[in-house]
Amino acid sequence: MAARHFLTLNDLSTDELNRLLDHASFLRREWQAGKSRNSLANRVLAMIFEKSSTRTRVSFEAGMAQLGGSAMFLSPRDTQLGRGEPIEDSARVISSMVDAVMIRTFAHDTVSRFASVSRVPVINALTDDFHPCQLLADMQTFREHRGDIRGATVTWVGDGNNMCNSYINAARLFGFQLNIACPDGYAPDTALVAAHQDVVTIFSDPREAARGSSLIVTDVWASMGQEAEAEARRQVFTPYQVNPELMALAAPDALFMHCLPAHRGEEISDDMLEHPGSVVWDEAENRLHAQKALLEFLILGRLEP
């Protein structure tokens, strides 16, 4: 049987995603109750990092440990990938020795090429185009605080980046309307928007986009690899800051999320992480539990209590 991969949200059906999120919440409750779990005993996850990370490494490594397995960290210095070995050659070898591979890199083509020959599941832990693992955590967090997101309005404020692209996919799969507020020239991929035009609307004014929304989401203005553009982006994106004034235009019980790290005083106001609607810390923790559910689903081929 061919391995199942998770390169974008579209690799799972809506039913599979919903069952996975229910299982993630179950795993969170089980973990908080102090129960041990050995579903992935003797299983190994290879973690390939070409981009540095805090939450991704900690959540995947801790997740495997909590499920009774182990994880190995591989930087470009630790593999022949960093010395020019073809991606497919590395994939054939690595996937013959482990039970799953997680890759955090720049080009989405890297994870696609790796998965094309991998014997085991490959997980996209972030590329320049998509960040599906974060969306699992976000959708789990909304569900735990407000119930089913289907039929809700979600507003993305800021750059049309990998997170924005994954929210576009999520809008279709989870059945919500997505408002995207971004400066001219920073909209998400036009083909992706066109393919989802029934669930996505682009705004230039973040205030119009936020009105009545159940969830406001943002990200840094300059992502990793865009440091040289930081000052120019700061000038363009200043009107797109998420703050209590913008939240006041959303629904009275609207939630706020940010995938972190956050730059206080830039994409969010200094006090936004402490806003009554902020669920950022639950969102961050849910990377752990959503990914545990994903690992069980991909490695075991099932979700079990």
ZADO-1210 file (C-alpha; in nm, 4 decimals, padded with zeros to 6 digits):
<atoms>
<atom x="00.0000" y="00.0000" z="00.0000" code="MET" pos="1"/>
<atom x="00.1358" y="00.3425" z="-00.0953" code="ALA" pos="2"/>
<atom x="00.2202" y="00.5742" z="00.1915" code="ALA" pos="3"/>
<atom x="-00.0171" y="00.8602" z="00.2689" code="ARG" pos="4"/>
<atom x="00.1485" y="01.2016" z="00.2783" code="HIS" pos="5"/>
<atom x="00.0472" y="01.5371" z="00.4275" code="PHE" pos="6"/>
<atom x="00.1918" y="01.8061" z="00.2033" code="LEU" pos="7"/>
<atom x="-00.1161" y="02.0295" z="00.2047" code="THR" pos="8"/>
<atom x="-00.4544" y="02.0096" z="00.3746" code="LEU" pos="9"/>
<atom x="-00.5929" y="01.8767" z="00.0467" code="ASN" pos="10"/>
<atom x="-00.4183" y="01.5438" z="00.1077" code="ASP" pos="11"/>
<atom x="-00.6938" y="01.4578" z="00.3574" code="LEU" pos="12"/>
<atom x="-01.0679" y="01.4580" z="00.3022" code="SER" pos="13"/>
<atom x="-01.2987" y="01.6783" z="00.5065" code="THR" pos="14"/>
<atom x="-01.4195" y="01.3732" z="00.6975" code="ASP" pos="15"/>
<atom x="-01.0630" y="01.2638" z="00.7724" code="GLU" pos="16"/>
<atom x="-00.9706" y="01.6142" z="00.8882" code="LEU" pos="17"/>
<atom x="-01.2696" y="01.6350" z="01.1200" code="ASN" pos="18"/>
<atom x="-01.1996" y="01.2940" z="01.2715" code="ARG" pos="19"/>
<atom x="-00.8344" y="01.3858" z="01.3112" code="LEU" pos="20"/>
<atom x="-00.9235" y="01.7067" z="01.4989" code="LEU" pos="21"/>
<atom x="-01.1624" y="01.5207" z="01.7268" code="ASP" pos="22"/>
<atom x="-00.8817" y="01.2754" z="01.8017" code="HIS" pos="23"/>
<atom x="-00.6372" y="01.5611" z="01.8633" code="ALA" pos="24"/>
<atom x="-00.8689" y="01.7046" z="02.1288" code="SER" pos="25"/>
<atom x="-00.9007" y="01.3588" z="02.2828" code="PHE" pos="26"/>
<atom x="-00.5201" y="01.3320" z="02.2945" code="LEU" pos="27"/>
<atom x="-00.4985" y="01.6744" z="02.4574" code="ARG" pos="28"/>
<atom x="-00.7438" y="01.5729" z="02.7303" code="ARG" pos="29"/>
<atom x="-00.5651" y="01.2418" z="02.7799" code="GLU" pos="30"/>
<atom x="-00.2274" y="01.4148" z="02.8103" code="TRP" pos="31"/>
<atom x="-00.3619" y="01.6747" z="03.0534" code="GLN" pos="32"/>
<atom x="-00.5028" y="01.3921" z="03.2656" code="ALA" pos="33"/>
<atom x="-00.1542" y="01.2436" z="03.2929" code="GLY" pos="34"/>
<atom x="-00.2279" y="00.9281" z="03.0959" code="LYS" pos="35"/>
<atom x="00.0552" y="00.7581" z="02.9094" code="SER" pos="36"/>
<atom x="00.0219" y="00.6344" z="02.5516" code="ARG" pos="37"/>
<atom x="00.2465" y="00.3997" z="02.3550" code="ASN" pos="38"/>
<atom x="00.0727" y="00.3878" z="02.0179" code="SER" pos="39"/>
<atom x="00.3978" y="00.4607" z="01.8313" code="LEU" pos="40"/>
<atom x="00.6334" y="00.2474" z="02.0399" code="ALA" pos="41"/>
<atom x="00.9522" y="00.1629" z="01.8473" code="ASN" pos="42"/>
<atom x="00.8538" y="00.4010" z="01.5659" code="ARG" pos="43"/>
<atom x="01.0996" y="00.6656" z="01.4448" code="VAL" pos="44"/>
<atom x="01.0329" y="01.0071" z="01.2915" code="LEU" pos="45"/>
<atom x="01.3079" y="01.1747" z="01.0886" code="ALA" pos="46"/>
<atom x="01.2872" y="01.5546" z="01.1171" code="MET" pos="47"/>
<atom x="01.4631" y="01.7385" z="00.8338" code="ILE" pos="48"/>
<atom x="01.5080" y="02.1100" z="00.8994" code="PHE" pos="49"/>
<atom x="01.6350" y="02.3496" z="00.6354" code="GLU" pos="50"/>
<atom x="01.4486" y="02.6308" z="00.8149" code="LYS" pos="51"/>
<atom x="01.4967" y="02.6793" z="01.1878" code="SER" pos="52"/>
<atom x="01.2046" y="02.6485" z="01.4258" code="SER" pos="53"/>
<atom x="01.0982" y="02.6473" z="01.7890" code="THR" pos="54"/>
<atom x="00.7406" y="02.5196" z="01.7912" code="ARG" pos="55"/>
<atom x="00.7804" y="02.2725" z="01.5059" code="THR" pos="56"/>
<atom x="01.0798" y="02.0923" z="01.6524" code="ARG" pos="57"/>
<atom x="00.9512" y="02.0865" z="02.0101" code="VAL" pos="58"/>
<atom x="00.5998" y="01.9754" z="01.9145" code="SER" pos="59"/>
<atom x="00.7053" y="01.6916" z="01.6829" code="PHE" pos="60"/>
<atom x="00.9864" y="01.5679" z="01.9061" code="GLU" pos="61"/>
<atom x="00.7750" y="01.5843" z="02.2232" code="ALA" pos="62"/>
<atom x="00.4809" y="01.4335" z="02.0389" code="GLY" pos="63"/>
<atom x="00.6751" y="01.1262" z="01.9316" code="MET" pos="64"/>
<atom x="00.8106" y="01.0827" z="02.2846" code="ALA" pos="65"/>
<atom x="00.4603" y="01.1089" z="02.4336" code="GLN" pos="66"/>
<atom x="00.3400" y="00.8379" z="02.1949" code="LEU" pos="67"/>
<atom x="00.6262" y="00.6069" z="02.2889" code="GLY" pos="68"/>
<atom x="00.8368" y="00.6650" z="01.9769" code="GLY" pos="69"/>
<atom x="01.1458" y="00.8698" z="01.9015" code="SER" pos="70"/>
<atom x="01.2478" y="01.1523" z="01.6682" code="ALA" pos="71"/>
<atom x="01.5835" y="01.2463" z="01.5165" code="MET" pos="72"/>
<atom x="01.6755" y="01.6012" z="01.4237" code="PHE" pos="73"/>
<atom x="01.8557" y="01.6433" z="01.0912" code="LEU" pos="74"/>
<atom x="01.9926" y="01.9811" z="00.9861" code="SER" pos="75"/>
<atom x="02.1513" y="02.0520" z="00.6441" code="PRO" pos="76"/>
<atom x="02.4859" y="01.9842" z="00.8137" code="ARG" pos="77"/>
<atom x="02.3693" y="01.6371" z="00.9191" code="ASP" pos="78"/>
<atom x="02.2613" y="01.4989" z="00.5806" code="THR" pos="79"/>
<atom x="02.3887" y="01.4730" z="00.2262" code="GLN" pos="80"/>
<atom x="02.0941" y="01.6919" z="00.1216" code="LEU" pos="81"/>
<atom x="02.3031" y="01.9829" z="00.2426" code="GLY" pos="82"/>
<atom x="02.5916" y="01.8677" z="00.0227" code="ARG" pos="83"/>
<atom x="02.3998" y="01.8366" z="-00.3003" code="GLY" pos="84"/>
<atom x="02.2746" y="01.4775" z="-00.3014" code="GLU" pos="85"/>
<atom x="01.9605" y="01.4528" z="-00.5167" code="PRO" pos="86"/>
<atom x="01.6476" y="01.4777" z="-00.3043" code="ILE" pos="87"/>
<atom x="01.5134" y="01.1519" z="-00.4430" code="GLU" pos="88"/>
<atom x="01.8296" y="00.9611" z="-00.3485" code="ASP" pos="89"/>
<atom x="01.8164" y="01.0900" z="00.0088" code="SER" pos="90"/>
<atom x="01.4455" y="01.0114" z="00.0264" code="ALA" pos="91"/>
<atom x="01.4935" y="00.6489" z="-00.0793" code="ARG" pos="92"/>
<atom x="01.7590" y="00.5915" z="00.1852" code="VAL" pos="93"/>
<atom x="01.6044" y="00.7826" z="00.4758" code="ILE" pos="94"/>
<atom x="01.2575" y="00.6380" z="00.4188" code="SER" pos="95"/>
<atom x="01.3996" y="00.2853" z="00.4267" code="SER" pos="96"/>
<atom x="01.5113" y="00.3378" z="00.7871" code="MET" pos="97"/>
<atom x="01.2334" y="00.5335" z="00.9588" code="VAL" pos="98"/>
<atom x="00.8549" y="00.5267" z="00.9898" code="ASP" pos="99"/>
<atom x="00.7791" y="00.8841" z="00.8823" code="ALA" pos="100"/>
<atom x="00.9625" y="01.1962" z="00.7660" code="VAL" pos="101"/>
<atom x="00.8858" y="01.5555" z="00.8586" code="MET" pos="102"/>
<atom x="01.0408" y="01.8303" z="00.6434" code="ILE" pos="103"/>
<atom x="01.0586" y="02.2046" z="00.7125" code="ARG" pos="104"/>
<atom x="01.2121" y="02.3810" z="00.4148" code="THR" pos="105"/>
<atom x="01.1851" y="02.6663" z="00.1645" code="PHE" pos="106"/>
<atom x="01.0722" y="02.5303" z="-00.1734" code="ALA" pos="107"/>
<atom x="00.7518" y="02.3262" z="-00.1737" code="HIS" pos="108"/>
<atom x="00.9033" y="02.1258" z="-00.4592" code="ASP" pos="109"/>
<atom x="01.1502" y="01.9787" z="-00.2091" code="THR" pos="110"/>
<atom x="00.8804" y="01.8021" z="-00.0053" code="VAL" pos="111"/>
<atom x="00.6929" y="01.6994" z="-00.3218" code="SER" pos="112"/>
<atom x="01.0028" y="01.5388" z="-00.4724" code="ARG" pos="113"/>
<atom x="01.0913" y="01.3682" z="-00.1441" code="PHE" pos="114"/>
<atom x="00.7391" y="01.2291" z="-00.1078" code="ALA" pos="115"/>
<atom x="00.7312" y="01.1066" z="-00.4680" code="SER" pos="116"/>
<atom x="00.9743" y="00.8245" z="-00.3862" code="VAL" pos="117"/>
<atom x="00.9381" y="00.7888" z="-00.0097" code="SER" pos="118"/>
<atom x="00.8299" y="00.4516" z="00.1301" code="ARG" pos="119"/>
<atom x="00.6842" y="00.6189" z="00.4393" code="VAL" pos="120"/>
<atom x="00.4563" y="00.9165" z="00.5087" code="PRO" pos="121"/>
<atom x="00.6062" y="01.2614" z="00.4497" code="VAL" pos="122"/>
<atom x="00.4752" y="01.5614" z="00.6453" code="ILE" pos="123"/>
<atom x="00.5131" y="01.9197" z="00.5311" code="ASN" pos="124"/>
<atom x="00.6094" y="02.1079" z="00.8467" code="ALA" pos="125"/>
<atom x="00.6300" y="02.4358" z="00.6480" code="LEU" pos="126"/>
<atom x="00.7347" y="02.5446" z="00.3034" code="THR" pos="127"/>
<atom x="00.7249" y="02.8857" z="00.1410" code="ASP" pos="128"/>
<atom x="00.3877" y="02.7901" z="-00.0094" code="ASP" pos="129"/>
<atom x="00.1954" y="02.6071" z="00.2645" code="PHE" pos="130"/>
<atom x="00.1869" y="02.5400" z="00.6396" code="HIS" pos="131"/>
<atom x="-00.0820" y="02.2717" z="00.6848" code="PRO" pos="132"/>
<atom x="00.0270" y="02.1537" z="01.0313" code="CYS" pos="133"/>
<atom x="-00.0437" y="02.4992" z="01.1733" code="GLN" pos="134"/>
<atom x="-00.3904" y="02.4917" z="01.0222" code="LEU" pos="135"/>
<atom x="-00.4656" y="02.1666" z="01.2022" code="LEU" pos="136"/>
<atom x="-00.3798" y="02.3357" z="01.5313" code="ALA" pos="137"/>
<atom x="-00.5823" y="02.6457" z="01.4416" code="ASP" pos="138"/>
<atom x="-00.8914" y="02.4493" z="01.3437" code="MET" pos="139"/>
<atom x="-00.8631" y="02.2343" z="01.6565" code="GLN" pos="140"/>
<atom x="-00.8380" y="02.5452" z="01.8729" code="THR" pos="141"/>
<atom x="-01.1417" y="02.7117" z="01.7169" code="PHE" pos="142"/>
<atom x="-01.3428" y="02.3927" z="01.7572" code="ARG" pos="143"/>
<atom x="-01.2480" y="02.3608" z="02.1251" code="GLU" pos="144"/>
<atom x="-01.3493" y="02.7206" z="02.2000" code="HIS" pos="145"/>
<atom x="-01.6431" y="02.7846" z="01.9646" code="ARG" pos="146"/>
<atom x="-01.7502" y="02.4552" z="01.8085" code="GLY" pos="147"/>
<atom x="-01.7775" y="02.3781" z="01.4372" code="ASP" pos="148"/>
<atom x="-01.6301" y="02.6523" z="01.2169" code="ILE" pos="149"/>
<atom x="-01.8547" y="02.5615" z="00.9233" code="ARG" pos="150"/>
<atom x="-02.0538" y="02.8647" z="00.8084" code="GLY" pos="151"/>
<atom x="-01.8387" y="03.1128" z="01.0025" code="ALA" pos="152"/>
<atom x="-01.6467" y="03.4069" z="00.8588" code="THR" pos="153"/>
<atom x="-01.2694" y="03.4127" z="00.9119" code="VAL" pos="154"/>
<atom x="-01.0486" y="03.7142" z="00.8400" code="THR" pos="155"/>
<atom x="-00.6833" y="03.6912" z="00.7463" code="TRP" pos="156"/>
<atom x="-00.4941" y="04.0192" z="00.7885" code="VAL" pos="157"/>
<atom x="-00.1501" y="04.0790" z="00.6371" code="GLY" pos="158"/>
<atom x="00.0746" y="03.9061" z="00.3865" code="ASP" pos="159"/>
<atom x="-00.0626" y="03.6560" z="00.1363" code="GLY" pos="160"/>
<atom x="00.1952" y="03.4016" z="00.2517" code="ASN" pos="161"/>
<atom x="00.2086" y="03.0274" z="00.3192" code="ASN" pos="162"/>
<atom x="-00.0282" y="03.0595" z="00.6148" code="MET" pos="163"/>
<atom x="-00.2749" y="03.2559" z="00.4049" code="CYS" pos="164"/>
<atom x="-00.2562" y="02.9917" z="00.1302" code="ASN" pos="165"/>
<atom x="-00.3324" y="02.7188" z="00.3822" code="SER" pos="166"/>
<atom x="-00.6281" y="02.9184" z="00.5154" code="TYR" pos="167"/>
<atom x="-00.7611" y="02.9313" z="00.1596" code="ILE" pos="168"/>
<atom x="-00.7487" y="02.5511" z="00.1406" code="ASN" pos="169"/>
<atom x="-00.9074" y="02.5291" z="00.4860" code="ALA" pos="170"/>
<atom x="-01.1977" y="02.7523" z="00.3829" code="ALA" pos="171"/>
<atom x="-01.3055" y="02.4974" z="00.1236" code="ARG" pos="172"/>
<atom x="-01.2424" y="02.1881" z="00.3352" code="LEU" pos="173"/>
<atom x="-01.3967" y="02.3180" z="00.6601" code="PHE" pos="174"/>
<atom x="-01.6747" y="02.5203" z="00.4993" code="GLY" pos="175"/>
<atom x="-01.6104" y="02.8784" z="00.6134" code="PHE" pos="176"/>
<atom x="-01.5910" y="03.2103" z="00.4313" code="GLN" pos="177"/>
<atom x="-01.2462" y="03.3684" z="00.4246" code="LEU" pos="178"/>
<atom x="-01.1871" y="03.7430" z="00.4028" code="ASN" pos="179"/>
<atom x="-00.8282" y="03.8361" z="00.3162" code="ILE" pos="180"/>
<atom x="-00.7079" y="04.1905" z="00.3882" code="ALA" pos="181"/>
<atom x="-00.3706" y="04.2653" z="00.2321" code="CYS" pos="182"/>
<atom x="-00.1865" y="04.5556" z="00.0714" code="PRO" pos="183"/>
<atom x="-00.1729" y="04.5851" z="-00.3047" code="ASP" pos="184"/>
<atom x="00.1016" y="04.3603" z="-00.4370" code="GLY" pos="185"/>
<atom x="00.0927" y="04.1224" z="-00.1398" code="TYR" pos="186"/>
<atom x="-00.2156" y="03.9166" z="-00.2218" code="ALA" pos="187"/>
<atom x="-00.1956" y="03.5363" z="-00.2166" code="PRO" pos="188"/>
<atom x="-00.1414" y="03.3314" z="-00.5308" code="ASP" pos="189"/>
<atom x="-00.3932" y="03.4428" z="-00.7936" code="THR" pos="190"/>
<atom x="-00.4577" y="03.0916" z="-00.9259" code="ALA" pos="191"/>
<atom x="-00.5267" y="02.9625" z="-00.5757" code="LEU" pos="192"/>
<atom x="-00.7685" y="03.2488" z="-00.5084" code="VAL" pos="193"/>
<atom x="-00.9406" y="03.1965" z="-00.8425" code="ALA" pos="194"/>
<atom x="-00.9938" y="02.8290" z="-00.7661" code="ALA" pos="195"/>
<atom x="-01.1596" y="02.9232" z="-00.4353" code="HIS" pos="196"/>
<atom x="-01.3431" y="03.2399" z="-00.5355" code="GLN" pos="197"/>
<atom x="-01.6714" y="03.1118" z="-00.3928" code="ASP" pos="198"/>
<atom x="-01.5225" y="03.1008" z="-00.0405" code="VAL" pos="199"/>
<atom x="-01.2562" y="03.3749" z="-00.0573" code="VAL" pos="200"/>
<atom x="-01.2896" y="03.7536" z="-00.0819" code="THR" pos="201"/>
<atom x="-00.9949" y="03.9938" z="-00.1092" code="ILE" pos="202"/>
<atom x="-01.0129" y="04.3311" z="00.0703" code="PHE" pos="203"/>
<atom x="-00.7749" y="04.6262" z="00.0778" code="SER" pos="204"/>
<atom x="-00.9304" y="04.7656" z="00.3992" code="ASP" pos="205"/>
<atom x="-00.8767" y="04.5390" z="00.7036" code="PRO" pos="206"/>
<atom x="-01.1666" y="04.7065" z="00.8828" code="ARG" pos="207"/>
<atom x="-01.4115" y="04.5993" z="00.6136" code="GLU" pos="208"/>
<atom x="-01.2671" y="04.2484" z="00.6129" code="ALA" pos="209"/>
<atom x="-01.2978" y="04.2156" z="00.9913" code="ALA" pos="210"/>
<atom x="-01.6623" y="04.3172" z="01.0275" code="ARG" pos="211"/>
<atom x="-01.8654" y="04.0378" z="01.1847" code="GLY" pos="212"/>
<atom x="-01.5857" y="03.7811" z="01.1668" code="SER" pos="213"/>
<atom x="-01.5662" y="03.4953" z="01.4144" code="SER" pos="214"/>
<atom x="-01.1881" y="03.4642" z="01.3879" code="LEU" pos="215"/>
<atom x="-00.9113" y="03.7140" z="01.3097" code="ILE" pos="216"/>
<atom x="-00.5727" y="03.5696" z="01.2132" code="VAL" pos="217"/>
<atom x="-00.2399" y="03.7270" z="01.1239" code="THR" pos="218"/>
<atom x="00.1304" y="03.6507" z="01.0855" code="ASP" pos="219"/>
<atom x="00.4589" y="03.8413" z="01.0758" code="VAL" pos="220"/>
<atom x="00.5002" y="04.0928" z="00.7952" code="TRP" pos="221"/>
<atom x="00.8395" y="03.9563" z="00.6859" code="ALA" pos="222"/>
<atom x="00.8774" y="03.5797" z="00.6975" code="SER" pos="223"/>
<atom x="01.2011" y="03.3838" z="00.7235" code="MET" pos="224"/>
<atom x="01.4091" y="03.4579" z="00.4159" code="GLY" pos="225"/>
<atom x="01.2514" y="03.8037" z="00.3686" code="GLN" pos="226"/>
<atom x="01.4647" y="03.9867" z="00.6248" code="GLU" pos="227"/>
<atom x="01.6038" y="04.2231" z="00.3605" code="ALA" pos="228"/>
<atom x="01.2486" y="04.3399" z="00.2879" code="GLU" pos="229"/>
<atom x="01.1571" y="04.3987" z="00.6519" code="ALA" pos="230"/>
<atom x="01.1741" y="04.7794" z="00.6558" code="GLU" pos="231"/>
<atom x="00.9922" y="04.8221" z="00.3249" code="ALA" pos="232"/>
<atom x="00.7247" y="04.5781" z="00.4371" code="ARG" pos="233"/>
<atom x="00.6883" y="04.7565" z="00.7699" code="ARG" pos="234"/>
<atom x="00.5925" y="05.0772" z="00.5923" code="GLN" pos="235"/>
<atom x="00.3428" y="04.9050" z="00.3639" code="VAL" pos="236"/>
<atom x="00.1820" y="04.6853" z="00.6299" code="PHE" pos="237"/>
<atom x="00.1477" y="04.9373" z="00.9157" code="THR" pos="238"/>
<atom x="-00.2255" y="04.9946" z="00.8431" code="PRO" pos="239"/>
<atom x="-00.2761" y="04.6181" z="00.8702" code="TYR" pos="240"/>
<atom x="-00.1925" y="04.5800" z="01.2371" code="GLN" pos="241"/>
<atom x="-00.4320" y="04.3660" z="01.4412" code="VAL" pos="242"/>
<atom x="-00.5262" y="04.5516" z="01.7590" code="ASN" pos="243"/>
<atom x="-00.8253" y="04.5854" z="01.9944" code="PRO" pos="244"/>
<atom x="-00.9786" y="04.8496" z="01.7667" code="GLU" pos="245"/>
<atom x="-00.9842" y="04.6062" z="01.4757" code="LEU" pos="246"/>
<atom x="-01.1124" y="04.3247" z="01.6972" code="MET" pos="247"/>
<atom x="-01.3995" y="04.5493" z="01.8066" code="ALA" pos="248"/>
<atom x="-01.5321" y="04.5361" z="01.4490" code="LEU" pos="249"/>
<atom x="-01.5501" y="04.1569" z="01.4539" code="ALA" pos="250"/>
<atom x="-01.8220" y="03.9482" z="01.6193" code="ALA" pos="251"/>
<atom x="-01.8530" y="04.0055" z="01.9961" code="PRO" pos="252"/>
<atom x="-01.7110" y="03.6591" z="02.0714" code="ASP" pos="253"/>
<atom x="-01.4450" y="03.6635" z="01.7969" code="ALA" pos="254"/>
<atom x="-01.1201" y="03.4791" z="01.8567" code="LEU" pos="255"/>
<atom x="-00.7702" y="03.5936" z="01.7659" code="PHE" pos="256"/>
<atom x="-00.4897" y="03.3638" z="01.6481" code="MET" pos="257"/>
<atom x="-00.1242" y="03.4040" z="01.5479" code="HIS" pos="258"/>
<atom x="00.1077" y="03.1164" z="01.4552" code="CYS" pos="259"/>
<atom x="00.4043" y="03.2807" z="01.6367" code="LEU" pos="260"/>
<atom x="00.6651" y="03.4118" z="01.6791" code="PRO" pos="261"/>
<atom x="00.4886" y="03.7483" z="01.7109" code="ALA" pos="262"/>
<atom x="00.6435" y="04.0905" z="01.6659" code="HIS" pos="263"/>
<atom x="00.4623" y="04.3077" z="01.9175" code="ARG" pos="264"/>
<atom x="00.4172" y="04.6611" z="01.7932" code="GLY" pos="265"/>
<atom x="00.4209" y="04.5457" z="01.4297" code="GLU" pos="266"/>
<atom x="00.1589" y="04.2992" z="01.2986" code="GLU" pos="267"/>
<atom x="-00.0064" y="04.3060" z="01.6426" code="ILE" pos="268"/>
<atom x="-00.0326" y="04.5754" z="01.9077" code="SER" pos="269"/>
<atom x="00.1649" y="04.5290" z="02.2294" code="ASP" pos="270"/>
<atom x="-00.1417" y="04.4036" z="02.4178" code="ASP" pos="271"/>
<atom x="-00.2973" y="04.1788" z="02.1538" code="MET" pos="272"/>
<atom x="-00.1716" y="03.8454" z="02.2873" code="LEU" pos="273"/>
<atom x="-00.3465" y="03.9273" z="02.6164" code="GLU" pos="274"/>
<atom x="-00.6721" y="04.0343" z="02.4461" code="HIS" pos="275"/>
<atom x="-00.9838" y="03.8571" z="02.5846" code="PRO" pos="276"/>
<atom x="-01.0341" y="03.6949" z="02.2447" code="GLY" pos="277"/>
<atom x="-00.6772" y="03.5696" z="02.2140" code="SER" pos="278"/>
<atom x="-00.6358" y="03.1916" z="02.2111" code="VAL" pos="279"/>
<atom x="-00.2777" y="03.2050" z="02.0870" code="VAL" pos="280"/>
<atom x="-00.1297" y="02.9968" z="02.3701" code="TRP" pos="281"/>
<atom x="-00.3867" y="02.7189" z="02.3262" code="ASP" pos="282"/>
<atom x="-00.3216" y="02.7386" z="01.9526" code="GLU" pos="283"/>
<atom x="00.0519" y="02.6967" z="02.0102" code="ALA" pos="284"/>
<atom x="00.0048" y="02.3968" z="02.2416" code="GLU" pos="285"/>
<atom x="-00.2319" y="02.2347" z="01.9959" code="ASN" pos="286"/>
<atom x="00.0520" y="02.1986" z="01.7469" code="ARG" pos="287"/>
<atom x="00.1615" y="01.9154" z="01.9777" code="LEU" pos="288"/>
<atom x="-00.1727" y="01.7375" z="01.9944" code="HIS" pos="289"/>
<atom x="-00.2828" y="01.7902" z="01.6337" code="ALA" pos="290"/>
<atom x="00.0485" y="01.6527" z="01.5129" code="GLN" pos="291"/>
<atom x="00.0266" y="01.3538" z="01.7448" code="LYS" pos="292"/>
<atom x="-00.3087" y="01.2726" z="01.5870" code="ALA" pos="293"/>
<atom x="-00.1590" y="01.3228" z="01.2409" code="LEU" pos="294"/>
<atom x="00.1366" y="01.0964" z="01.3179" code="LEU" pos="295"/>
<atom x="-00.0910" y="00.8190" z="01.4416" code="GLU" pos="296"/>
<atom x="-00.3156" y="00.8550" z="01.1377" code="PHE" pos="297"/>
<atom x="-00.0304" y="00.8450" z="00.8853" code="LEU" pos="298"/>
<atom x="00.1911" y="00.5833" z="01.0517" code="ILE" pos="299"/>
<atom x="-00.0791" y="00.3482" z="01.1829" code="LEU" pos="300"/>
<atom x="-00.3379" y="00.4191" z="00.9151" code="GLY" pos="301"/>
<atom x="-00.6090" y="00.4671" z="01.1729" code="ARG" pos="302"/>
<atom x="-00.7296" y="00.6788" z="01.4630" code="LEU" pos="303"/>
<atom x="-00.8035" y="00.4912" z="01.7842" code="GLU" pos="304"/>
<atom x="-00.8905" y="00.5976" z="02.1417" code="PRO" pos="305"/>
</atoms>
